Amino acid sequence: MDTLTAPSLALDALVQPDRARTTLYTDPALFEAEMKKVFENTWVWVAHASEIPRPGDFKTAQVGLQPVIVVRDRKGVVHVHVNRCRHRAATVCEVSKGKTSSFVCPYHGWSYALDGSLRGVPYEKGYDGDLDKSQYPLLSLRVEEYNGLIFATFRRDLMPLSDFLGGARKWIDLFMKQGGGFPIRTQGEHRFRFPGNWKIQLENTTDAYHFPLVHKSFLTAADSETEESWDIMNKGGYVEDLGNGHSVMVMMPELVDLEENLDAPIPEKFKALAAELAEEHDEMTVRRIVRAVGGVGFNLNLFPNLGCSAAFFRVLQPIAVDDTEVRHVALGMEGGPAAANRERLRIHEFFQGPMGFGSPDDAEVWDRVQHGAQGGRDLWVLLNRGLSHEEVREDGHRRSDVSAETGMRAAYAQWKRLMEA
């Protein structure tokens, strides 16, 4: 039976506006279908521009389950190629990142230029002059970039990236202000896997409801200023559906725009940093950098695989129906003060690091969701929190309080649209 029309994929029975079946976490046929109908049918984030700043720089990634290479060619143009030799399907790159002048298949030596064109074939005379190399480039995806975020898609007829991001563009621009006047750059990552479905993690980025419970150890271990600032259930925040599956959760309204309120008192926990910065920078520059060090007061979910979460990127990568890889990418200030980048790393480690007070607790509850989903498979996963007082904004976006499940409803509505397409 065609998996896309299998009874287990009757979408109306699986997803409703305020709930979804746990089958979404457990059905292998559904997972196989969404890898094609979601991940190969929309814009997928693959890199930040700072990861490949110079010609020849590359990194490997995935679009759904398809391995890809993100590379900047000699002219500075970014390409995304399927990591598969056109001869006998071997990968042409097994290094996670680096610099190169070409990609060479280790099996039979077919070599490809940075733009994907086939340049060399060993012992070509064996083809008796019947091999047209122009017909066998690496398979390349369509690529577009917005404010340093690089996306790729297999769809040549898909809407422009700017249209796909839509209402999320404003929030991307605000997120990038945490460079404190310097460009944003990546500065290392923590990568781990959890035995659960990718959508469990997708839900988490705009889920404030869990924070004071799951992250109680973080709040207990933090200083009093940090604990007060993260009292996100009582700050008048909100969650908003931004269209196309994207959503934003505003946790600290006072930290939405980091260019505002620069004359506010410097928090006690950053006084030492401010003093160190003041040795080389004027007062306004110091205030701008210090305000940016802790990150923004919101999490932005970009469907289907990127979270711009307070001060880091959270990248999800489906592996199997019950296996997901998560990358927490630390962000810094390109050309900024070493002291500021050091402070950002310490903050990142305290919550997102492998011995931090955030990520391990999150991974534990994601594991429990997958385990619990094996029982009562006909039961619903409830997504109705905040629905009764959800308002429709002038731009058509839906908004509710900070603990609402508006972001999850947005993601599943887009998931359903793509699965039905």
N, C-alpha and C positions, 0 to 999 in steps of 0.2 A: 504493500500500500504506500502511496506517495506520502511522505512524512508531513508535507505541507497541508494535506487534507485529512490527516488522520483524526479520528474522533477526539483524541486527547488534545488536539489543537483547536477545538471549537472556541474561538476567542471570546464570544459573548458570554460563554459559560465560565470563562476563566477570569476575565477582567471586567469589572463594573466601575462606575465613577467613584465609588467609595470603598471598594474592596477588591481582593484578588484571591484566587485559589493558591494553596501552597504548592500545587503542581508546577507553578512557575519556577520554583526552586529545585524541583526533583525530577522532572520529566526529561530524559535524555533526548527524545525526539524533538521536544520543544527547544532545547538548547541548540541542537543541530540546525533547526530552522532559523532561530534568531541570529546565529552567526552569519547567515547569508542575508536574511531579510532586514536585519537591523544594521549590523556592522559593515556589511558590504553594500549598503544602500543609503548611507548617510555620510556626513563629514565626521571623521574620527581624528582626534588629536594624536600627533605622532612625535612632536618635539617642541622645545623652546629654541628660539633663534640663537641664544647664547651657547647652546650645546654644539652647534656647528658654525662657529663664527667666521672661519676662513675657508677659502677654496681647498678642496680635498678633505675637509673634515666630514666625518660621517658618524652615525650611530645606528644600531639596529633596533627595530621595534616590531609591533604586530598590529594588523588591522583585523580584528576578530581573531581567527586562528591562522591567518596568512602572515608569514614572516616577511618583513620589508626592511629595506635599507633607506635611511634618510641621509642625503649627501648634498653638499654644496659643490657645484662644478667650478671650473676654472674661471668662468665669467661671473660667479657669485650667485647663479640661479640654483634654487633648491629643487631637488628631484626626490621622489619616493618610488623605489623600484621593488617589485616582488623579488625576494631573495631566493631565486631559483634559476639555475642555468638552463638555457633553452635547448641544450643538447640532451642530457639525461637526468635533469631535475635536481642535481646536487646543489646545495647552497653555495653561493660564491663568496660569502662572508660569514665567519663564525666569531668575530670579535665584536664585543658590545659597543665599542667606540674607538675612534682613532683618526688617523690621517693617511690618505693613500692617493695614488695617481690613477689606479684602475682596480677592477675586481676580476680575479682570475679563479676559475673553477679548478679545484684541486684534483678532480677526477680525470679530465682529459685536456685541461689547459685552455679552454676557450676563455678569452679575455674581453672585458667590457670596459669602455670609457666611463667616466663619471656621469655622463648624460644617459648612460644605458646602452649606447650603440655597441654592436659587436665589432671588435677591431681585429682580433687575431684568432686563428684556428690552426693548431699544430697539424703538420702533414696534410695540408689542405688539398694536395693533389689527389688524395684518396677519394675525393668527391668528383673527380674527373671534370672539374670546371663547372659543376652543376650546383654549387652552393652560393646563393646570393646573400651575403652577410647582412645586407640592409633589411632583409626580411626576418632577422632573428635577434632583435634587440631584447634587453630585459623588459619584461612587462612593467610599464610605468603607470602610476596613478596620477590623477589630477591633483594639483597642489595649490593651496592658497594660504595666505598668512594674514593674521590680524594682531597688531600690537605685540609682535614677538611670538605669538602662538601659531604654530604651523599645523595645519590640518590636511588630510588627504582623503580622497574618495575614489572608488572604482567607477562611480557614476559620471559619465561625461555630460549628461543632461541635467544634473542636479542644480538647484538654485545656487547663486553665488554664496560664498561663505558669509559675507556681510549680511545677507538676507537671512541665512540660516541662524546666525547668532542673534540677529534682531535686537530684542530688548536687553540681551545680555551684554551688548557692546559697552554700554554705559558703565556697567559693573566691572568689566575687564579693565577699562580705562582707570577706574578708581582703584582697582586692585594693584595695578602697576605703579601707583604713586608711592608704594612702600619702598621704592628705591631711594627716597629722601633726596630727590634731585639728581640721582645717578640712575643709569639704566639698570634694570633687573637682570641678574644672572643666576644660573643654577650653581650650587656649590655642594654637591654630594647628595646622596640619597640613602634611604633605608628601604630595603626590598624584602618582602616576606610573603608567604602564602598562608591561606586559611582554608580549611575543608568545607567550603560553602559556595553557594551560587553568587555570581557577580552582582545580581540585582540587590542582594542583601546589603552589600557595601554601597551600591548606588543610592539606596534609601538613606543611608546613615549621614551623608554629608549635610543634608538640610533637616536633620532630626535633632531639635533642641530638647525634646521631651526626655531623652535618655540622659542628658548631660549631668544634672545634679545627682543622679543615681549611679550610673556606670562610672563616672569620673570623680566620685567622692574622694578617692585616695589622692587624686591630683589636687583637689581643692584643699584637702587637709594638709598636704605637704607644701603647698605654696605659701608665700608670704601674705600678710593681711591685705595689702594693696591688690595683689593679683586675685586673691579670693573674692574681694569686693567687686573688682572689674568683671569677673566671670560669673557674677550673679545674674545670668542672662535671662532668667525667667521673670525678672522684676524690673526690666529696663525699658519696657515699651517697644520691644523689637517686633519683628514680623517676618513672615515667609511670603514670597510672591512668586507666582507662576509667570515666567518671562517668555513663554511660547516655545514651540519646537522641543519640548521636554526639558528646557533649562529652567532653573529656579535659583532664587537667592534667599538666604536666611540672614537677616540682620539681627545680630546678637547685642551689639553695642552701638547704638545710633550715634553716639558721640565720636566714634572712630570710623564713620563711613568715608568721609573725605579727609585725608591726612594733611591736606593743604590748609585746612581751616583750624581755628583755635590755636594757632602757634604761640600765642602769648599765655596760654594756660600754664599753671605751675608744673614744673618737671616732677614726675613721680619720684618718690624717695628711692625706689629700687634702681633708678637710672641716674641718680645724682653723681655717682662715681664715674660713670660713662661720660656724662656731660662735662665733668671737670677735665677728663682726659682729652675729649674732643676740643675743648676750649683752648687748649695749648696751641692748636693749629688753625682753628676756624672761628669766624665771628659768631656773635650770639645767635643771630637768626638762622645761620646754617646749622649750628649746634641744635637748636630747637627743632628744626625741620628733620634732621637725622634722628634725633632721639624719639620724636613722635612716630617716625616710620619704623623704628627698630622692632617694636612689638607686633607689627602687622596691622591689618585692617580689622574692623569690627564685624565682618560678615563672611559667610561661606557662599561661594558661587558654584553651582552644579552645572556643568556643560555636558549635556547628553551626547553620547552615551558613556564617556569614559574618563572625563577630567573634572576634578574638583579643585577650584582655586580657593583653598581653605585657610583663611586668616593670614598665615604667613608662609604657606608652602603649597606645592602642587601635590594632590593625591591622584594617582593614576591607577585605574583598575584594568586588569587584563584577564579576561576569561580563559581558563585552561580546560576545564571540563564542567559538566553540570554541577558538580560538587567540589570544585577546586578553582580558586581565584588567586592571582598574584596581585599584590598591592605595592606600589612604589610611593614613598613619601619623599619628595624632592625638596631639599632645603634651598631657600632663595637668599641671595645676597645683593650687595650693591657693587656693580661693576665700576672699578676705579674709586670706590668709596673708602672711607677710613677702615683700616684693619680692625680697630677696636669695635666698630659698629658691626662688621661682619662676624667677628668673634662672638659678640653678644647674641646675634641672631642665631648662630649655631648652638649656643648654650640653651637658648629658649627652645629651639627645635628639639634638641636632645632630651630636654626635661619632659616633653609631652610625647613627641613622635618617635623618639629613638627606641632601639630594641630593649633598653632598660628604663624606658620612660614611664610616666604615669598615665599615659593616654592610650597609645596603640595596643599594648598587650590586653588592656581591659576591653577595648573595642573588639579585638580579634576573638576574645573569649565569648562574648555574647553573640557574635556572628556565627561562631561554631555551634553554639547552643540553638540558634534559630534553625540551622540546617539539620541538626539532630532532631529537634522537636518536630520539624516538618515531616519526618518519616511517620509520625503518628497523626491520626485524624486527617487523612489527606483530603477528605471532602469538606473540611472546615475552611472558613474564610480567614485570610489575613486582613485585619481591619485597617482601613486608610481614611477613616471618617473624622478624625480629630480636627476640630476647628472649622468643619464644613458648615455648621449651622450659622456661623457669623462671618463667613467668608464674603468679602465685598468685591464687586467688579469695578476696577478703576476706569478712568476716562480713556486710557489707552487699550482697554479691553482685558488687561491682566487681572488675575484674581489674587487677592491678598487676604491673609488671616493672621492671627497672633503668632508669636514666635514658636510656640509649641505645636502649631498646627501641622498636619500632614499634607499641606498644599503642595510641597515640592515632590512628594511621592506620587500624588495624584497626577501632577504634570508629567512626570517621567513615564508613568504607566499609560497615560493617554497617548503620548508619542510612540511608545513601544507598540501599542495596539494599532495605531495608524500605519506604522511601517510593516507590521506583521500582516496586515490586511491588504497592503498595496500589491 
